[in-house]
Amino acid sequence: MLSKNLLQFLSNLKENNYKEWFHENKPAYQILRKEFEQFVALTIADISQFDTSVKNIEPKKCIFRINRDIRFSNDKSPYKSNFGAYIVPGGKKAGNAGYYIHIEPGNCFIAGGIYAPPADRLKAVRTEIYENADEFKKVMNNKIFKKHFKELYSDDKLKTAPKGFPKDFEDVDLLRYKHYIVSKNISDDVVTSDKFTDVIHDTFEAAYPLKSFINEAINYQLNLDD
C-alpha cells in the first residue's frame, strides 16, 4: 500500500518546484521513492501470476526519474509532480507494450498497452490489425476488457488512413491511432488503501490480451521484415 505521505510530498513538490526546496527535502524523497520501488516490486510479483514475461524485471528499471527533461519545453520546472513506473520486459525503454502506474495527486491512473511507439513499431501494430482485424476486435470487445476500459487513448488520432494502408479498409478506424493504450483513473483514496493492489491486478489482467497482441505483432512483423 502506498502512503498518504507520498501523495502529500508530491503535492508539496508541485507547489515548490525548484532545486533548493527539493534538495532540502531530498531525504524524504528518497524514503518515498524506496516505498514506491517496493510497491512496484510487489506489483511485478502480482502481475507475473498471469503474465510470466514480467517475472524477473527489476523495479529500478521500470521507474522513471523525478527530473524533467526541460531542453525542449517551455515549462522549465525541474521536477515531475508524479511517480511513474512502466513494467515491461527489458525495462521502460524497451519499446514494447507493458503496464504503467502513474501516481499524482488528483490525477492517478493505471494503463496497459503502448504509448507513442517508434514509427516501425507503430506500423507493425497497424499491419497486424489490418491483417487480423477480427482478432483485434475480439480483444477490444471482450466483456472483461470493456468492464475496465471505455476505448483506446485517442489523442492525436489521424483523420484518415495512415500512409500505406487503404482508405476503404472496413476497419480503417482501428488503424488511425498513434497510441495503442487503455487507462483507468484511480482516486487518491483508493491509491492509499488496501484496495489498490486488487484494482491493479484486475485492471492489468484485463489489459493483458491487448498488451500481448501488440507485442506479438511487433515481434512478428519486425522479424518478417528482417
C-alpha positions in Angstrom: 0.0 0.0 0.0 1.2 3.5 -0.8 1.2 6.1 2.0 -0.6 9.4 2.1 2.9 10.9 2.8 3.8 10.1 -0.8 0.9 12.0 -2.2 1.5 14.8 0.2 5.1 15.1 -0.8 4.2 15.2 -4.5 1.6 18.0 -3.7 4.3 20.0 -1.9 6.7 19.4 -4.7 4.2 20.8 -7.2 3.9 24.0 -5.2 7.6 24.2 -4.6 9.1 23.0 -7.9 12.6 24.4 -7.6 16.0 22.9 -6.8 16.5 24.5 -3.4 13.3 23.0 -2.0 13.9 19.6 -3.5 17.5 19.4 -2.1 16.2 20.4 1.3 13.6 17.7 1.2 15.7 15.1 -0.6 15.9 12.7 2.4 12.0 12.5 2.5 12.0 11.9 -1.3 14.5 9.1 -1.0 12.3 7.3 1.6 9.2 7.7 -0.5 10.9 6.6 -3.7 12.0 3.5 -1.9 8.4 2.9 -0.8 7.3 3.3 -4.4 10.0 0.9 -5.6 8.9 -1.7 -3.1 5.3 -1.2 -4.3 6.4 -1.8 -7.9 8.3 -4.9 -6.9 5.1 -6.3 -5.3 3.1 -5.3 -8.4 5.5 -7.2 -10.6 5.2 -10.3 -8.5 1.4 -10.0 -8.6 1.3 -9.4 -12.4 3.6 -12.4 -13.0 0.7 -14.6 -11.9 -1.0 -14.1 -15.2 1.9 -12.7 -17.3 5.1 -14.6 -16.7 7.1 -12.3 -19.1 7.4 -9.7 -16.3 8.6 -12.2 -13.7 12.2 -11.2 -13.4 12.0 -7.5 -14.1 14.0 -5.2 -11.8 11.8 -2.5 -10.3 14.5 0.1 -10.7 14.5 -0.4 -14.5 10.8 0.4 -14.6 10.7 3.6 -12.5 11.0 7.0 -14.2 13.3 9.7 -12.9 11.8 12.5 -11.0 13.8 15.0 -13.0 12.1 16.5 -16.1 13.8 16.9 -19.5 13.4 20.6 -19.9 15.6 21.0 -23.0 12.7 21.4 -25.5 9.9 22.5 -23.1 8.6 26.0 -22.3 7.9 24.7 -18.8 11.3 24.9 -17.0 10.1 23.2 -13.8 13.0 20.9 -12.9 10.9 18.1 -11.4 7.8 16.0 -12.2 5.0 16.1 -9.7 4.4 12.3 -10.1 5.9 8.9 -9.6 5.7 6.7 -12.7 6.6 3.1 -13.5 6.4 1.2 -16.8 6.5 -2.5 -16.2 7.7 -4.2 -19.4 10.4 -6.9 -20.2 13.7 -5.1 -20.8 12.8 -2.1 -18.8 10.9 1.1 -19.5 12.9 1.9 -22.7 12.4 -1.5 -24.3 9.9 -0.1 -26.8 7.2 -2.8 -26.2 3.8 -2.8 -24.7 3.5 -3.1 -20.9 1.8 -1.8 -17.8 2.0 1.7 -16.5 1.4 3.2 -13.0 1.0 6.9 -12.6 0.8 8.4 -9.1 0.0 12.1 -9.0 -2.4 13.8 -6.5 -5.7 14.2 -8.2 -4.5 12.5 -11.4 -3.6 8.9 -10.5 -4.2 6.3 -13.2 -3.0 2.9 -14.4 -2.7 1.9 -18.1 -1.8 -1.0 -20.4 -0.5 -1.1 -23.9 2.0 1.1 -25.8 2.2 4.9 -25.9 3.8 6.8 -28.8 5.7 3.8 -30.2 8.5 4.4 -32.7 7.4 4.5 -36.4 8.5 1.0 -37.2 6.6 -0.5 -34.2 3.5 1.6 -34.8 3.5 0.4 -38.4 3.9 -3.2 -37.2 0.9 -2.9 -34.9 -1.2 -1.3 -37.6 -0.2 -4.0 -40.1 -1.1 -6.8 -37.7 -4.5 -5.2 -37.1 -5.0 -4.8 -40.9 -4.2 -8.4 -41.5 -6.1 -9.7 -38.4 -8.8 -7.2 -37.6 -11.2 -9.8 -36.3 -8.7 -11.0 -33.7 -8.0 -7.4 -32.6 -11.7 -6.6 -32.3 -12.2 -9.8 -30.3 -9.7 -8.3 -27.8 -11.4 -5.0 -27.7 -14.9 -6.4 -27.4 -14.1 -8.9 -24.6 -16.6 -8.5 -21.8 -13.9 -8.2 -19.1 -11.9 -5.7 -21.2 -14.9 -3.5 -21.7 -15.7 -3.6 -18.0 -12.4 -1.9 -17.2 -11.8 0.3 -20.3 -14.0 2.5 -22.5 -11.8 3.0 -25.5 -8.2 3.3 -26.8 -6.4 6.6 -26.0 -7.5 8.7 -28.9 -5.3 11.9 -28.6 -3.6 12.7 -31.9 -5.7 10.2 -33.8 -5.4 10.5 -37.5 -8.3 11.9 -39.6 -7.7 9.4 -42.4 -6.0 6.1 -43.1 -2.2 6.1 -42.2 0.2 6.1 -45.2 0.5 2.7 -46.8 -3.0 1.5 -45.8 -6.1 1.6 -48.0 -8.7 4.3 -47.1 -11.5 1.9 -47.9 -10.5 -0.7 -45.4 -13.6 -1.7 -43.5 -11.9 -1.2 -40.1 -9.7 1.7 -41.0 -10.7 3.5 -37.8 -8.7 0.9 -35.9 -5.5 2.0 -37.8 -5.8 5.7 -37.1 -4.5 5.6 -33.5 -1.0 6.8 -32.7 -1.1 5.1 -29.3 -2.5 1.7 -28.6 -3.1 2.0 -24.9 -6.0 2.0 -22.4 -6.2 3.6 -19.0 -8.3 3.8 -15.9 -8.4 6.8 -13.5 -8.0 5.9 -9.8 -8.9 8.2 -6.9 -6.3 9.2 -4.3 -8.3 7.4 -1.6 -8.1 4.1 -3.4 -4.4 4.6 -4.2 -3.6 4.8 -0.4 -5.9 1.9 0.5 -5.6 -1.8 0.6 -7.9 -2.0 -2.4 -5.3 -0.6 -4.8 -3.4 -3.9 -5.2 -6.6 -5.7 -6.2 -7.6 -2.9 -8.6 -4.2 -3.1 -10.2 -4.3 -6.8 -10.5 -7.8 -6.9 -12.1 -7.1 -3.9 -14.4 -3.8 -5.2 -15.7 -5.2 -8.7 -16.2 -7.9 -7.2 -18.3 -5.3 -5.3 -20.3 -3.1 -8.4 -20.8 -4.7 -9.6 -24.1 -4.1 -6.1 -25.6 -0.6 -6.0 -24.4 0.1 -9.5 -25.8 -1.5 -8.7 -29.2 0.7 -5.6 -29.5 4.0 -7.3 -28.6 3.3 -10.4 -30.7 2.5 -8.0 -33.6 5.8 -6.2 -33.1 7.8 -9.4 -32.8 6.2 -11.0 -35.9 6.1 -8.0 -38.2 9.6 -6.7 -37.5 11.2 -10.2 -37.8 9.2 -10.6 -41.0 11.0 -7.5 -42.4 14.5 -8.8 -41.5 
